[in-house]
Amino acid sequence: MVVDALSDETVNRLFHALADSTRRDILRRAAAGELSVSRLAEAYPMSFAAVQKHVAVLEAAGLVSKERRGREQLVSTAPDAVDQAHRALDALAEAWERRLNRMSDLLRQETPGNGPR
């Protein structure tokens, strides 16, 4: 399972970063094209420092990267990390689906008229 291949710390950082709606929005905006942190900050009713902190959480999770160009820090999405989060969610969904299928099998076995197998 992919989740097992990723360390708990990596998965925790990914999901912590994605748990916040502002960070998800920053990620969406960065996916559309490189944006400076100052340009991102204009879109939110919070301080520049608060937006920088959100970007830092995304960067620590590997979801975005920053590149300094002159006076600006440009933020871009790291597609590999987004794919990691997607695969981790898929693996969790598969695990739950297997559990639910097993429970359905057990319930069918116990249905009157079927008898135990």
Secondary structure as UniProt FT lines:
FT   HELIX           2..5
FT   HELIX           8..18
FT   HELIX           21..32
FT   STRAND          35..36
FT   HELIX           37..41
FT   TURN            42..43
FT   HELIX           48..60
FT   TURN            61..62
FT   STRAND          64..69
FT   TURN            70..71
FT   STRAND          72..77
FT   HELIX           79..110
FT   TURN            112..114
//
